Amino acid sequence: MNTKLPTPAIVTQAAVRTLPRMWLWLLCLVYTCAGFVGRHPWKNEDMAAYGYMQALAQGHTPWLKPVLVGLPLEPAAQLLPVWLGAIALHMSPSWIAPEMAVRLPFMLLLLLCFACVWRATYYLAQRNEAQPVPFAFGGEARPIAYARAIADGSVLALIACFGLVQFSHETSATLVQLFGASLLFLAFAQPPGHALRTWLLTALAFFVLIFSGAFAWGYVVWALTIVGLARSMLTHKKPLLGTIAVYASAGLLVSVIARGFLDQPFWQWPYQWELHQAAQWLSFFKLLIWFGWPAWPLACWAVYRWRAHIFKRQPSYHVFLPLCFIVVTVVLAASSGGSGRDRTLFLSLPMAATLAAFALPTMRRSVSSLIDWFTMLFFTISGVAIWVIWTATQTGFPAKPAANVAKLAPDYVPVFSLLSLVLALLATLVWLAVVVWRTGRHQAALWKSLVLPAGGATWCVILAMTLWLPMLDYGRSFAPQIEKIRPHIPADVQCIWAYGLNAAQRAAFSTQAQWPLQAPSEGSNCELSMVDAVQLKHYEPLLKAAGWTQLKRIERPTSDEAIVLFTYGHGANSGPALMDVSHLRGRSRH
């Protein structure tokens, strides 16, 4: 029998009282709804995905190869997100707005992510090597109660992460990938003796990852974790060969089936090392610091305190598993392009939250108090800043914040909503109540140090999505630009050719504005052409040579993403125009 390593966790039974289920899942529900309800689709991935969902739901494109106004889905393997949205549009009643209908399955996925993290942490915390120090006269935490308290802390740590806010509230492939990553983590965290459940979870995780475009991440994590298990099998007296066979067969079987089902090359390697300069490394380290805050400092502390369980021939599984996921994801994020680095790093947040939870039973009271005071000050200042800026936009006082908003969002007209104000006030009162509860001296729960970070993050999200929602919609949606373009689009226009428009622009103009956009090859009598200003240097000479005249340039209110309208003759195209337009087809997809 192997000698059990000393554990750094010292926990009494009084410290592992369970966080009431109702309050924990209510917090998850509020956090989820706050970022999804009431807003317009935002650029870029959010709006683009909505366009493909509408095209599928309306029968304008095949389900295996979605196309939006001549632009195929990229990456081609990210089918599952648009399938979910299209199915939701089909099934939703007419009284639910289409923008809200497509968000319902993604809201469910985010809640399932929280559930997967809780359950995975719960299983890991029940392992013998993860248990706290037994006391000479009893009174130590019981295994089940200890596991539940650690699992509660992991969910709170995940909600508190700064990097979770944006991508978890998009109807894009990134949130589906997070669900797949959480499922794979849960599959590897299963206790021994549950082969069928482990196999099904692994297979489902691979299905989600493949059809959301994250096959490479899942394959690397899956393969390296299996290698770690195989290495452990060499020194472990209990046979692990069956467990390895379960993970390996599930992943390989689903990959083979998907390869036969899809003709897209989902298995291609999407990563390429690009960190060659000091400035790039500095930017990446800054991303690491804020993206996983406050989970990563606690995770680092857990690695330090549990180091004897990690750096040995047979590492303790409850710290080895999440650490393996995190290290692999960070390396892959460093190998991603600049725009995809944060989305790759996003997949490590569930494991970082689990590792952070294992730091809780090892922290001194002084460290816990420091976290509380820092969190309370940080989120209180952030919340007050949101209130001040909202007050400035409504009243003009203070003058400087009002001037800054006017500079960043010219022509923005402040909108007052009584419902938003009431919700923001209620959220503020709840935050104050949480602060009063936490600062009470009678609180001894193990998860207490993560209540303020999770509560503060949720409070600030609610304030931003109530008080600031009109400003955010103005700056991040396409609605203001659509209203500026609309006077220049005839009501009886039959078709508009799209040149150089990205997927988000095509989605906004074809679904929100209901303009009859077409790829250049699809129409022969379009009286208008719409060109992305970034691509204007490629298209303008050919358009003018074909007889087109620039009509208007319309800027986005808060960015330089302009749209240029062209008109041809008196509204009827002729043969020469079509001949010249054919030269532009190669660029119309960019």
PyMOL commands that set and color helices and strands:
alter all, ss='L'
color gray80, all
select helices_A, chain A and resi 13-16+21-36+45-57+79-91+98-101+104-125+128-130+143-160+164-167+173-188+195-210+215-235+241-261+278-291+295-305+307-310+317-334+341-357+360-362+365-395+399-408+418-438+446-466+469-476+479-488+503-512+520-522+533-545+575-584
alter helices_A, ss='H'
color red, helices_A
select strands_A, chain A and resi 67-68+71-72+496-499+517-518+528-532+548-554+563-568
alter strands_A, ss='S'
color yellow, strands_A
deselect
rebuild
show_as cartoon
